[in-house]
Amino acid sequence: MKTWTNLSDFKAKNPILTIGTFDGVHLGHNEVLKTLISKANELNGESVVFTFWPHPKHILPSKDSFQLFLLNNLEEKIELLSKTGIDHLIIFPFSIEFSNLSSCEFIEQILVKQVGIKALIVGHDHHFGHNREGNFEFLKTCSLNYNFQVEQLPEFSIEQDKISSTTIRNFILNGNVSQANKLLGYSYIISGIVGEGKKHGKNLGFPTANVELNDNFKLLPKTGVFAVRVKYKSNYYGGMLSIGTNPTISKDNNIKTIEVNIFDFDKNIYGEKLRIEFVAKMRDEIRFENIQLLIKQLEKDKTMALSILKNTSF
């Protein structure tokens, strides 16, 4: 996959496009990309994903602050799309000026004149252009005017759950990472640097790495305890992770931390990067009456996490 950030450099044979933000590259996106690749082969062309960064949510005003949080940062998006088999990824700089282009201006000025579009594959609810005015009917008209093909795909569902970034976001916000993973097709990811914690875990016999997120706009699951996989350098480890305020130990209930206990691991990793993949939520955060009860629960948590990780395919 070739990645392009400047359209003046872009070159592709008979570009077959799909357009979108691709936040949380999920199974619905994968179906669109499979069709994109198939269409490119049919038309003797090359498959192209046209996406945006910064995410439009971070440029356009929004009343909902939660909408600012994303499933994928740019690094993750590029990695996930690179695994799909597409030929090209265009990362277009989103701006207020760009958002004011009409649908017709976007198609003519960018897709036709700069990209050289030959066909466009879109999802069932695709809209684009100023105020999302461009719908499929508009696209069909434009395709005749500018001589490119257009195809719209149906909605995809799993177990009656619509596969969309919004559905996945709601599962993650509610802590239901296992259901989110089914729609993503992979385990939900966060990454961060290990910082200095208060060493509460070590004193309990369960040393933890205090993870400081790389991205302030990364969506975090609801507070609780999770079974996770941890990637350190090139190796994966099982673990259990807590998101919360440590109510049994900490007196400050306003400070939320991300702490992961990595199984069979004994390294000094302060300042190092960890990648964490959520597998399943095990329980809510609980305030225990004493430290002994907390330790007993942590032992149960570890046993449960090991069982979950052993029986999970991804």
Secondary structure by P-SEA (a helix, b strand, c coil): ccccccccccccccccccccccccccaaaaaaaaaaaaaaaaacbbbbbbbbcccccccccccccccccccccaaaaaaaaaaccccbbbbcccccccccccaaaaaaacccccccccbbbbcccccccccccccaaaaaaaaaaabbbbbbbcccccccccccaaaaaaaaaacaaaaaaaaacccbbbbbbbcccccccccccbbbbbccccccccccccbbbbbbbbbcccbbbbbcccccccccccccccbbbbbbbccccccccccbbbbbbbccccccbbbbccaaaaaaaaaaaaaaaaaaaaaccc
